[in-house]
């Protein structure tokens, strides 16, 4: 695993909750597959300095360094449309 140090004076953290429908068997597998597919979509949309990662069992986080509220909101809307 590679780590890099970031200076984070200003920025935003977006948390996207992605969860499969709980009906029926195979919920855990469907949810894992859904998270993987969502991550692939978001990988194609994030900017070079943004960081994408898993934040919980149903959440994906995108760290947007140097991004104020208005541009962060536009990015979040872009991600939601893509998903």
C-alpha positions in Angstrom: 0.0 0.0 0.0 1.3 3.4 -0.9 0.6 6.4 1.3 1.2 10.1 0.6 1.1 13.1 2.8 -1.3 15.8 2.0 -1.5 19.4 3.2 -5.2 19.8 3.9 -5.9 23.5 4.7 -9.1 23.6 2.8 -11.2 21.0 1.3 -14.3 18.7 1.4 -15.0 15.1 2.2 -17.9 13.5 0.4 -19.5 10.3 1.8 -21.7 8.4 -0.7 -23.9 5.7 0.8 -24.4 2.8 -1.6 -26.5 -0.2 -0.5 -28.1 -3.0 -2.3 -31.7 -3.9 -1.6 -31.9 -6.2 1.4 -34.6 -8.5 0.0 -33.6 -12.1 -0.5 -30.5 -14.1 -0.1 -27.1 -12.9 -1.3 -27.4 -9.4 0.2 -23.7 -9.2 1.3 -22.4 -10.4 -2.1 -24.8 -8.0 -4.0 -23.7 -5.1 -1.8 -20.0 -5.8 -2.3 -20.5 -6.0 -6.0 -22.4 -2.8 -6.1 -19.7 -1.0 -4.1 -17.0 -2.3 -6.5 -18.9 -1.1 -9.5 -19.6 2.3 -8.0 -15.9 2.6 -7.2 -14.9 1.9 -10.8 -17.4 4.6 -12.0 -16.0 7.1 -9.5 -12.4 6.3 -10.4 -13.2 7.6 -13.9 -14.6 10.9 -12.6 -12.3 12.0 -9.7 -9.7 14.7 -10.3 -6.0 13.9 -10.1 -5.6 15.2 -6.5 -8.8 13.7 -5.1 -8.6 10.5 -3.0 -11.2 7.7 -3.3 -11.7 5.1 -0.6 -14.1 2.9 1.3 -15.4 4.6 4.4 -17.6 1.9 5.9 -19.6 -1.2 5.0 -21.9 0.8 2.7 -20.0 4.0 2.1 -17.4 5.3 -0.3 -15.5 8.5 0.6 -14.0 11.1 -1.8 -11.6 13.6 -0.3 -11.5 16.8 -2.3 -8.4 18.8 -1.1 -8.5 22.5 -1.8 -12.2 22.4 -2.7 -14.7 24.8 -1.3 -18.4 24.1 -0.7 -19.8 25.1 -4.1 -17.4 23.1 -6.3 -17.6 20.2 -3.9 -21.4 20.2 -4.2 -21.1 20.2 -8.0 -18.7 17.2 -7.8 -21.1 15.4 -5.5 -24.0 16.0 -7.9 -21.8 14.8 -10.8 -21.0 11.6 -8.9 -24.7 10.9 -8.0 -25.7 11.4 -11.7 -23.1 9.0 -12.8 -24.1 6.3 -10.3 
